[in-house]
Amino acid sequence: MESAQGQSTHFDVLIVGAGISGVGSAYHLQEQCPEKSYVILEMKDTFGGTWETHKYPGIRSDSDLYTFGYRFKPWVGAPIASAGEILKYMGEVIEENGIDQHIRYGRRITGCRWSSDDNLWTIEATRESDGEKETFTCQFLWMCQGYYDHEHPYTPDWPGMDDYKGLFIHAQVWDPEIDYSGKRVLVIGSGATAATVIPEFAKTAEHVTMLQRSPTYFFCSENRNELADRLREIGIDEPTVHRVVRTQIMYDQDLMTQRCQTEPDVVFEELKELIRHYAGEDFEFEPHFTPKYRPWQQRLAFCPDGDVFQAAAAGKLSVVTDTLDTFTEKGVRTASGEEIEADIIVAATGFNLSVMGEIPFAIDDKPVDWHETVNYRGMMFTGVPNLVWVFGYFRASWTLRVDMLGDFVCNLLNHMDEVGAKRIDVALRPEDEDMEILPWIEEENFNPGYLMRGIDRLPQRGAKPEWRHNQDYWREKEEIPTTDLDAPEFLYDGRSRASTTEALESAG
Ligand SMILES: Cc1cc2nc3c(=O)[nH]c(=O)nc-3n(C[C@H](O)[C@H](O)[C@H](O)COP(=O)(O)OP(=O)(O)OC[C@H]3O[C@@H](n4cnc5c(N)ncnc54)[C@H](O)[C@@H]3O)c2cc1C
């Protein structure tokens, strides 16, 4: 897909990636900074990012679309949506707002260099169609490239993989042509991906086995929102339904997050009760469904209509909780010696972290080591001017942060214009001198495997709220919109506005 576009190569803002973050950011930029020119560079030949990459059976959201959808475009379907429905929604946002004219597809960014003399980023891209190099310049880089490698999923290096005679595939690179009907399918993993593919496989496969190292929490619920249905029934308009249902869901999620911390055992009993509703009263939770971590330390795996447990109750799904020891000719053998035979083995083992799209960055010819930077609220980085990274939430919908940072970046860009600044940096303040510098991940707070594996490549954080991405939407929704852009951690053209104002006051 190639969209109508001019041939300019200089823009005020360059957005990397046409996933849900890039498209949402473009919308906010157009709305709130209409004078700014911009381009989105996307390496694929279409939009959608995550929702375009993944093609495994049943691919769907595990968040509700009232909050995973943008705040500005009402969601009118069932809360949990298929990848196809999400792409349709994004396609409408792009078309309704003329964003397509700004996207250049098939451009893989291969380098970003900042020049302090020119206050400009230079971006190198390779055209995927013919390998031609292209160079762009921009004042501001809006990094919406996500957080994982879209082309190389994470597959542990298990022994004996070459011996296996069946079909082995990672869910991230699933080919929809694969026919699994009547086959024995083994799914390795127990997260959201496993929870999605298992009920789909179970519909026509001979049998499905889930091999997990450790159990996951599951949240079973009907795929409908009662409040939305009722509001529609009484004739409320869609924008109002969207706003009210978003508010309700966020309220409920906030309550749930707090309860997971204050009364995790009660929450777990409630989750079990929901499972029993689909799997039967005598469903056995030990040992396969009793996780060792607190609910919501990792994302809860959502189960629309308890589909995983319906498959288990129907005898179509078995679960094995054990470590994979080796592949064999016919399947795998676990550490306890059990052999699981399968015609198809699907790895649902997650991602390889990709820090800033693995693009080499340089500031005035010095390569950037992201691990040497400290993050400002998970979006800006010390020593790296005029750049924001959109990294969303785990416990709440990712897109809530896309909207929130959209407002923030536009306010920042408008403020730079007001004060006549060409460069914005974040910098530790004198009072941060003794602040403890820690890894980005707060293991107690959130700890997905792909982040833990890449912890040495991620930026660092400080102990104070400004210098961490706390993953707490409910706190950030108060703090980020009210940020004082003249606070001393912001340097405009290398100077703090706070110190400039003080100096002017004392001088005169
Ligand atoms: C299967 C799956 C289901 C998920 N479900 C949910 C959910 O229900 N709720 C939730 O909140 N989160 C969910 N997530 C997390 C999800 O990834 C985010 O919510 C969101 O889709 C990320 O969007 P993004 O635009 O930031 O990044 P991505 O979707 O990763 O898009 C980034 C884009 O940038 C492009 N890009 C990257 N590097 C370059 C480069 N060098 N040059 C040019 N282009 C580049 C990529 O091609 C891609 O199109 C899910 C993730 C997966 C994998």
The ligand as a Gaussian input file, in Angstrom:
#p B3LYP/6-31G(d) Opt

LIG

0 1
 C       -0.619000     -10.438000      20.249000
 C       -0.619000      -9.203000      21.084000
 C       -1.777000      -8.774000      21.708000
 C       -1.771000      -7.615000      22.471000
 N       -2.928000      -7.219000      23.068000
 C       -2.935000      -6.079000      23.790000
 C       -4.137000      -5.620000      24.401000
 O       -5.188000      -6.229000      24.287000
 N       -4.083000      -4.496000      25.144000
 C       -2.931000      -3.788000      25.310000
 O       -2.958000      -2.764000      25.968000
 N       -1.794000      -4.184000      24.711000
 C       -1.765000      -5.310000      23.981000
 N       -0.593000      -5.728000      23.409000
 C        0.580000      -4.889000      23.500000
 C        0.644000      -4.150000      22.135000
 O        1.811000      -4.429000      21.480000
 C        0.396000      -2.695000      22.275000
 O       -0.783000      -2.486000      22.957000
 C        0.320000      -1.905000      20.958000
 O       -0.325000      -2.570000      19.908000
 C        1.683000      -1.478000      20.591000
 O        1.525000      -0.538000      19.577000
 P        2.718000       0.341000      19.049000
 O        2.186000       1.132000      17.939000
 O        3.348000       1.064000      20.194000
 O        3.821000      -0.718000      18.588000
 P        3.739000      -1.826000      17.446000
 O        2.389000      -2.379000      17.311000
 O        4.862000      -2.743000      17.746000
 O        4.036000      -1.009000      16.114000
 C        5.296000      -0.453000      15.874000
 C        5.437000      -0.179000      14.392000
 O        6.709000       0.422000      14.183000
 C        7.302000      -0.162000      13.047000
 N        8.764000      -0.087000      13.176000
 C        9.532000      -0.633000      14.144000
 N       10.829000      -0.384000      13.908000
 C       10.889000       0.338000      12.765000
 C       11.950000       0.869000      12.004000
 N       13.238000       0.708000      12.343000
 N       11.651000       1.560000      10.881000
 C       10.361000       1.734000      10.489000
 N        9.311000       1.230000      11.172000
 C        9.568000       0.544000      12.302000
 C        6.813000      -1.602000      13.052000
 O        6.864000      -2.166000      11.764000
 C        5.387000      -1.444000      13.558000
 O        4.460000      -1.295000      12.524000
 C       -0.578000      -6.875000      22.639000
 C        0.593000      -7.332000      22.019000
 C        0.578000      -8.476000      21.260000
 C        1.843000      -8.911000      20.606000

